[in-house]
Amino acid sequence: MPETHSLIQQAERHCESQGARFTPIRRRVLEMIATTSGGLKAYELLDRLTQEHAAARPPTVYRALEFLIEQGLIHRIESLNAYVACPCPEHAHGFQLLICRHCGRVEELHLDDVNDQLARRARDQGFRVERQTIELLGSCHDCLAARREPTLHAQS
């Protein structure tokens, strides 16, 4: 995932090109999400935001989250009810999320052939897809490697 500074710059350019207002609160919410390797829940965001802006309330956070989702700058992790930054908002197609159940790390994939097959099947069934979320829960490379390493006691 790009570093937070470049992600924010990318978000600014994206919003400017869309004619969307990237307010300081929206920016700060995106920064908070981007600096977390896993997802952040809305109330975790609210807790962090109220430390900086005492007047922040749930609607403030939810409006910012809604805006960031609409702009493609974040994704909602349905299974965790949390939010993660999107490293490539210009990618207008569907996406898939790899979620590590051990460390919480979230990686984004763009397997367009999977999205195309799903869209085609839905269309064949007379169904119009409005939103698609594909989440794969498992273990990341680092966690798998850590589980394979022998413990210090086993080496003695």
Residue frames relative to the residue before (quaternion, step in Angstrom):
aa qw qx qy qz dx dy dz
M 1.0000 0.0000 0.0000 0.0000 0.00 0.00 0.00
P 0.5298 -0.6338 0.4484 0.3414 3.61 -0.97 0.78
E 0.5862 -0.5642 0.4303 0.3910 3.55 -1.18 0.48
T 0.6880 -0.5288 0.3136 0.3856 3.53 -1.18 0.64
H 0.6483 0.5353 -0.3325 0.4274 3.61 0.88 -0.90
S 0.7005 0.4458 -0.2850 0.4789 3.60 0.83 -0.90
L 0.6051 0.5512 -0.3511 0.4548 3.59 1.11 -0.63
I 0.6537 0.4999 -0.3041 0.4798 3.59 1.01 -0.82
Q 0.6383 0.5156 -0.3265 0.4692 3.58 0.97 -0.82
Q 0.6330 0.5246 -0.3150 0.4743 3.55 1.02 -0.85
A 0.6496 0.5139 -0.3099 0.4669 3.59 0.98 -0.86
E 0.6294 0.5313 -0.3338 0.4584 3.60 0.99 -0.81
R 0.6692 0.4923 -0.2970 0.4707 3.59 0.88 -0.95
H 0.6443 0.5309 -0.3191 0.4486 3.56 0.96 -0.88
C 0.6827 0.4821 -0.2903 0.4661 3.59 0.83 -1.00
E 0.6333 0.5274 -0.3332 0.4581 3.58 0.98 -0.81
S 0.6787 0.4883 -0.2969 0.4614 3.59 0.90 -0.89
Q 0.6987 0.4438 -0.2581 0.4982 3.60 1.18 -0.56
G 0.4358 -0.6980 0.4568 0.3379 3.58 1.25 -0.21
A 0.4743 0.6695 -0.4253 0.3820 3.58 1.22 0.56
R 0.4362 -0.7068 0.4978 0.2497 3.59 -1.03 0.81
F 0.1665 -0.7707 0.6124 0.0571 3.54 -0.70 1.18
T 0.1329 -0.8479 0.5118 0.0369 3.55 0.33 1.34
P 0.6749 -0.4933 0.3515 0.4214 3.61 -1.21 0.30
I 0.6459 0.5066 -0.3297 0.4664 3.62 0.99 -0.74
R 0.6474 0.5094 -0.3173 0.4698 3.59 0.92 -0.87
R 0.6338 0.5338 -0.3098 0.4663 3.54 1.02 -0.88
R 0.6898 0.4892 -0.2858 0.4508 3.58 0.85 -0.99
V 0.6229 0.5241 -0.3369 0.4731 3.59 1.02 -0.76
L 0.6528 0.4965 -0.3148 0.4778 3.60 0.94 -0.84
E 0.6313 0.5292 -0.3349 0.4575 3.61 0.96 -0.79
M 0.6591 0.5111 -0.3085 0.4574 3.58 0.92 -0.89
I 0.6644 0.4860 -0.3015 0.4811 3.56 0.94 -0.86
A 0.6844 0.5154 -0.2877 0.4279 3.59 0.89 -0.94
T 0.6964 0.4674 -0.2839 0.4647 3.59 1.09 -0.57
T 0.6260 0.4928 -0.3357 0.5025 3.58 1.30 0.16
S 0.4357 -0.7291 0.4587 0.2609 3.59 -0.69 1.06
G 0.7288 0.2989 -0.2052 0.5808 3.59 1.09 -0.62
G 0.6911 -0.4674 0.3339 0.4388 3.56 -1.19 -0.28
L 0.2846 -0.7168 0.6079 0.1890 3.53 -1.32 0.41
K 0.3733 -0.7098 0.5529 0.2262 3.56 -1.00 0.83
A 0.6697 -0.5259 0.3450 0.3949 3.56 -1.19 0.54
Y 0.7086 0.4543 -0.2866 0.4575 3.60 0.86 -0.85
E 0.5684 0.5410 -0.3861 0.4849 3.59 1.21 -0.39
L 0.6304 0.5192 -0.3175 0.4818 3.56 1.05 -0.79
L 0.6512 0.5194 -0.3141 0.4555 3.57 0.92 -0.90
D 0.6393 0.5260 -0.3248 0.4573 3.59 0.94 -0.87
R 0.6814 0.4774 -0.2854 0.4758 3.58 0.92 -0.89
L 0.6736 0.5113 -0.2938 0.4456 3.55 0.95 -0.91
T 0.6600 0.5089 -0.3218 0.4492 3.63 0.97 -0.76
Q 0.5632 0.5739 -0.3940 0.4452 3.60 1.18 -0.31
E 0.7297 0.3848 -0.2148 0.5228 3.57 1.18 -0.61
H 0.7798 0.1433 -0.0435 0.6079 3.56 1.09 -0.79
A 0.3072 -0.8050 0.4798 0.1657 3.57 -0.01 1.28
A 0.6807 0.5057 -0.2906 0.4432 3.60 1.09 -0.62
A 0.4471 0.7020 -0.4570 0.3138 3.62 1.23 -0.09
R 0.0776 -0.7884 0.6101 -0.0085 3.56 -0.96 0.97
P 0.7193 -0.4422 0.2939 0.4480 3.63 -1.18 0.27
P 0.6576 0.5025 -0.3559 0.4340 3.67 0.80 -0.77
T 0.5806 0.5782 -0.3715 0.4366 3.60 1.11 -0.65
V 0.6950 0.4644 -0.2681 0.4789 3.56 0.85 -1.00
Y 0.6860 0.4921 -0.3017 0.4431 3.60 0.81 -0.92
R 0.6293 0.5129 -0.3394 0.4751 3.60 1.05 -0.68
A 0.6453 0.5090 -0.3179 0.4727 3.58 0.98 -0.84
L 0.6535 0.5121 -0.3112 0.4624 3.60 0.93 -0.88
E 0.6432 0.5267 -0.3168 0.4567 3.58 0.96 -0.89
F 0.6476 0.5142 -0.3074 0.4709 3.57 0.96 -0.90
L 0.6881 0.4930 -0.2866 0.4488 3.59 0.82 -1.01
I 0.6298 0.5066 -0.3311 0.4869 3.60 1.08 -0.66
E 0.6530 0.5247 -0.3126 0.4479 3.60 0.89 -0.94
Q 0.7056 0.4443 -0.2549 0.4896 3.58 1.06 -0.75
G 0.4770 -0.6914 0.4250 0.3372 3.60 1.27 -0.11
L 0.4545 0.7132 -0.4240 0.3241 3.57 1.25 0.39
I 0.7664 0.1254 -0.0962 0.6226 3.58 1.27 -0.38
H 0.2509 -0.7240 0.6153 0.1851 3.53 -1.36 0.25
R 0.3669 -0.6833 0.5782 0.2534 3.53 -1.21 0.54
I 0.2715 -0.7205 0.6157 0.1674 3.54 -0.89 0.98
E 0.3535 -0.7898 0.4634 0.1910 3.55 -0.15 1.32
S 0.7037 0.4961 -0.2838 0.4222 3.59 0.80 -0.99
L 0.7419 0.3668 -0.2081 0.5213 3.59 1.17 -0.53
N 0.2963 -0.7559 0.5127 0.2791 3.57 1.29 -0.29
A 0.5209 0.6027 -0.4030 0.4505 3.53 0.98 0.99
Y 0.3691 -0.7302 0.5426 0.1905 3.55 -1.32 0.24
V 0.0920 -0.7800 0.6188 0.0154 3.54 -1.11 0.81
A 0.5278 -0.6375 0.4622 0.3183 3.57 -1.11 0.73
C 0.3325 -0.7159 0.5805 0.1999 3.55 -1.15 0.70
P 0.3473 -0.7734 0.4911 0.2001 3.60 -0.64 1.05
C 0.8036 0.2057 -0.0996 0.5496 3.60 1.19 -0.30
P 0.0972 -0.8440 0.5257 0.0425 3.61 0.35 1.21
E 0.5753 0.5903 -0.3840 0.4162 3.59 1.21 -0.34
H 0.5885 0.5555 -0.3680 0.4580 3.59 1.24 -0.33
A 0.1916 -0.8518 0.4829 0.0675 3.55 -0.03 1.33
H 0.5854 0.5993 -0.3726 0.3992 3.60 1.21 -0.25
G 0.7038 -0.4325 0.3475 0.4436 3.52 -1.33 -0.06
F 0.2054 -0.7625 0.6038 0.1087 3.52 -1.31 0.19
Q 0.2469 -0.7230 0.6198 0.1791 3.50 -1.36 0.21
L 0.2288 -0.7753 0.5749 0.1264 3.58 -1.08 0.71
L 0.2125 -0.7243 0.6444 0.1227 3.53 -1.03 0.93
I 0.0548 -0.8204 0.5685 -0.0271 3.58 -0.54 1.18
C 0.2756 -0.7605 0.5656 0.1604 3.58 -0.66 1.10
R 0.3518 -0.7652 0.5050 0.1887 3.57 -0.68 1.11
H 0.6383 0.5281 -0.3308 0.4521 3.61 1.25 -0.20
C 0.8242 0.2001 -0.0851 0.5229 3.59 0.67 -1.09
G 0.4912 -0.6913 0.4115 0.3338 3.62 1.25 -0.22
R 0.3972 0.7264 -0.4770 0.2950 3.59 1.24 0.01
V 0.1224 -0.7844 0.6062 0.0473 3.57 -1.04 0.84
E 0.0695 -0.7758 0.6271 0.0083 3.55 -0.89 1.01
E 0.2985 -0.7593 0.5573 0.1540 3.54 -1.07 0.77
L 0.1349 -0.7684 0.6227 0.0593 3.55 -1.03 0.90
H 0.1573 -0.7550 0.6258 0.1163 3.54 -1.28 0.44
L 0.0746 0.7928 -0.5940 0.1143 3.55 0.12 1.31
D 0.2285 -0.8339 0.4904 0.1093 3.53 0.18 1.34
D 0.6154 0.5527 -0.3631 0.4289 3.60 1.04 -0.65
V 0.6149 0.5273 -0.3387 0.4787 3.59 1.08 -0.69
N 0.6634 0.5064 -0.2974 0.4637 3.58 0.91 -0.96
D 0.6554 0.5185 -0.3094 0.4538 3.57 0.96 -0.88
Q 0.6520 0.5122 -0.3152 0.4618 3.58 0.96 -0.86
L 0.6603 0.5006 -0.3098 0.4662 3.58 0.93 -0.87
A 0.6554 0.5105 -0.3134 0.4600 3.59 0.92 -0.88
R 0.6523 0.5149 -0.3092 0.4623 3.56 0.97 -0.87
R 0.6628 0.5001 -0.3047 0.4667 3.60 0.90 -0.89
A 0.6428 0.5143 -0.3222 0.4674 3.57 0.97 -0.85
R 0.6501 0.5175 -0.3085 0.4631 3.58 0.93 -0.92
D 0.6406 0.5317 -0.3170 0.4545 3.58 1.00 -0.86
Q 0.6924 0.4495 -0.2567 0.5026 3.58 1.16 -0.62
G 0.5037 -0.6595 0.4168 0.3709 3.57 1.30 0.01
F 0.5195 0.6345 -0.3957 0.4134 3.55 1.22 0.56
R 0.2191 -0.7625 0.5955 0.1265 3.56 -0.99 0.88
V 0.3034 -0.7613 0.5516 0.1551 3.57 -0.62 1.17
E 0.1913 -0.7867 0.5800 0.0902 3.56 -0.85 1.01
R 0.7843 -0.0291 0.0389 0.6185 3.53 1.12 -0.68
Q 0.1077 -0.7918 0.6001 0.0360 3.53 -1.04 0.82
T 0.0151 0.7774 -0.6285 0.0219 3.54 -0.95 0.90
I 0.0028 -0.7725 0.6345 -0.0257 3.54 -0.71 1.11
E 0.0042 -0.7992 0.5978 -0.0618 3.53 -0.60 1.22
L 0.1221 -0.7703 0.6237 0.0519 3.52 -0.91 0.99
L 0.1629 -0.7986 0.5775 0.0460 3.56 -0.57 1.21
G 0.2929 0.7514 -0.5472 0.2240 3.56 -0.85 0.98
S 0.6199 -0.5243 0.4300 0.3948 3.53 -1.11 -0.78
C 0.3937 -0.7194 0.5232 0.2319 3.57 -0.86 0.97
H 0.7213 -0.4476 0.3224 0.4189 3.55 -1.33 0.29
D 0.6769 0.5057 -0.2998 0.4429 3.60 0.85 -0.96
C 0.6787 0.4801 -0.2924 0.4726 3.58 0.93 -0.87
L 0.6251 0.5215 -0.3366 0.4734 3.58 1.05 -0.72
A 0.6573 0.5071 -0.3044 0.4671 3.58 0.97 -0.88
A 0.6533 0.5190 -0.3141 0.4529 3.59 0.96 -0.84
R 0.6627 0.5051 -0.3041 0.4617 3.58 1.05 -0.72
R 0.6663 0.5038 -0.2963 0.4630 3.61 1.18 -0.52
E 0.5787 0.6036 -0.3789 0.3966 3.58 1.17 -0.53
P 0.4574 -0.6798 0.4914 0.2952 3.58 -0.91 0.84
T 0.4850 -0.6516 0.4904 0.3158 3.57 -1.08 0.64
L 0.6525 -0.5119 0.3794 0.4101 3.57 -1.23 0.37
H 0.6359 0.5425 -0.3318 0.4374 3.59 1.03 -0.76
A 0.6571 0.5194 -0.3185 0.4438 3.58 1.01 -0.74
Q 0.6592 0.5094 -0.3081 0.4593 3.60 1.18 -0.56
S 0.5894 0.6097 -0.3640 0.3852 3.63 1.15 -0.43
